[in-house]
Each structure stands twice: as structure tokens, then as C-alpha cells.
Amino acid sequence: MTTTRLLLTSDTHVPQRARGLPSALLDAIDAADVVVHAGDWVDEATLDLFQSRARQLVAVHGNNDGPALRARLPEVAHADIGGLRMAVVHETGPASGRERRCAARFPDTDLLVFGHSHIPWDTTAPRGLRLLNPGSPTDRRRQPHPTYMTAEATDGTLTAVHLVTVERST
């Protein structure tokens, strides 16, 4: 049995929405086997930091990422995590009908990680596609707390998905 530890994050928006990344997120990057970022980095230094710390990084650009980040990152990324077929994209459109649209767009995918809304999301489409939005670790918008997610993939199955609340520094 092989278990892979995943860190899922999005919408870091450094330095626009935060001066830096929370220490808990940095620790989670170090602990993960695979780090997934669903876009809206805003600056290249944040991407460089993730690349220097992550064992494996699966990442895309978002709507707030300029030409330099778009040149370095795809709009959609795909990865096989020990048999778990994953796709990453920043935007999925309105919440209404999301499962149906995403299942049609990503028919050969087990897990879709997305961002953009800063609102955590965890649903499963009728045919089994799991949709996860980790929220934002730096810009909570209308949410009570900033967030990211951790998960495990064991022999091609997603397990142990957790929404992690980021505590504010004092």
C-alpha cells in the first residue's frame, strides 16, 4: 500500500492580499509529497518559493497572474498520483451546475482541484469526479477564516481530505 500526502492550495495573492505566506502553509509544503496550487500566485517569487520547497509541484496560473507567470504555468495541469488521475484549473464557472460541467470537461479524471472563489468546496459529481477548492490561505474574503486542504492518496484512491483553518498571526 502506497500513500501520498497532498497539500492543496490556491489564491495566495502575495503581495497584494498578504505580505507573505502563513508559516503553517510553509510547514505543510515541506511535509507534503505533492503540492497542488490552483492559481492566482500574483508574483513569481511565490512560485519560486513553492518550487524550492515542494518535492513535486502541480500548478496552474489564475486570472490575476500576469504574463511572466502565464509563461511558466499552464491553464490546466494533469498528474497521475499513484493511480489517482488529477486535474488542476483555476476557474470552473458558477457554483450552479459545477459538478455536471466539470465532469463533462474532465471525463477521465478522479480529482479536480480548482480555486478562484476563495470559498472551500468539496463535492462529488454523479459519476465520481471529486471537486475540491481549498479556499485561500491568505485572503478569506467572505469566509470566516483563511484555509487550505490536506489529503492523502492511497493506491489511486483519495482519502483523508481535511480543510485546514489558518490561524492569524498576532
N, C-alpha and C positions, 0 to 999 in steps of 0.2 A: 504494500500500500504506500503510495507516494502522495504527500500533502504539500501543497504550495501555498505560502502565505501571501495574500494580496493586500495592497493598500490602494484605495480608490479615492481620488480627489479631483477637484475641478475649481475653476473660477477663483484662482489665487489672487489675481488683480494686484500684484505688487509692482510698483509702489503706489498705485492710485488709491486703493482701498485700505492698504495696510503698509506699514514701513518694512515689515519682514514677515517671515513665516513663523507660526507658533512653534515653540520648542517641542510640543507633543507630536506635531506633524513631522518634524525633522527626525525625532526618535522613531516614529512609525516607518519612515522611509528607510532608515537604517535596519529595521527589524524585518522588513518585507523581502520576499523573494522576487516579487514582481510589483512594480509601482505603475499605476494607471492614472493618467491625468487627462481629463476630458476638455481641455482648452480654456482660453482666457487667462493666459500667463501674464500678458501685458509687456513684460520686459524679458530680454534674453538672459539676463543674469539669473533669473529664477529657473529657467530651463537649464542653464549651465550647472546650477546648484543641484537640481534633481539628477542630471546626468552624472555628476561626480559622485553622488551618494547612492544611487539606486543600482542594485545588481542587474536588473532588467527594467527598462522604461518603455511603456507602450503609451504613446501620447499623440494628441492632435492639436491643431490650432483652433481658436474660437473667433467669434465675431469682433472681439476687441483687440485681437492680435494683428500687429502691423506686418508690412512686407518682409521684414527680416525673419520673424517667427514663422510666417507662412512659407517662406523658402526652406525652412528647416523641418517643418512638420506637415503631415498630410491632413486633409479634411476628415478622412476616415482611416482608421487603423484596424488591422485584424491581427490576432495572435492565437496560437494554439497553446493552451496552458495545460499540459499533461492530458490532452484529450478534450479539454473544455474549449469549445470554439467561441472566442470572444471578439466583439467589435466595439470600437470606441468612436463616438461622434460628439460634437459639441451640442448641436441643436436638433431637436426632434419635433418641433412644432407644438401646437396647443395640447394641453393635457387630454382634452376630449378626443377619443379615438386613437390615442398614442399607441396602445398595445397592438391594435389592428394594423396601423400604418407601419410600425417598426417591424412587426412580424413579416409583413409583405416585403419590406425593403431589405431585411436581413434573414432570408429564409433558412440558411444553413448555419445559423448562429445559436448558441446556447445562452449567451450572456451579452447584453448590450449595456455599456456604461456611457452615460451622457451627462451633460451639465446644463449651463446657460441660465436656468431659472433660479439657482441658489436654493431651491426647495428640495429637500431629500425625497426620494421616490423609490419604492420597492414594490413592484408588481410582477405578475407573470401572465403572459399572453396565453390564450386558449391552447395553442399548440406547444407551449412550454418555454418560449423565449422569456428569460428573466430580464427585467429592465431595472437598472439601478442608477440613481442620481445621488451622489454623495453630499450634495449641498456645497457650501463653500466654507473653508476653514478660516477665512479672513473677513468675509462680508456677508453677514447673516440676513441682510435685507429685512424681510417681514417675518423671519423665523426667530424663535426665542434665543437660539444660540448658533454660533458658527459650528460646522460639522465636517466630518469626513467619514469614510467607511473602511472597515477591515473585513476580510473574508478569507476563506480557505477553499481551495480546490483539491479534492481528493479523488484520484483516479478518474478524472474527467467530469466530476460532479461538484457543483458549487455548494459549499456548506458553510456554516458558522458565519453568516453575514451579520455584522454589527455596525450600527450607527454610533459614531463616537462624537460626543459633545466636546468642543474645545472650550476650556476654561479661560476666561480673560485674565491677562496678567495684571497685577496690581502695582 
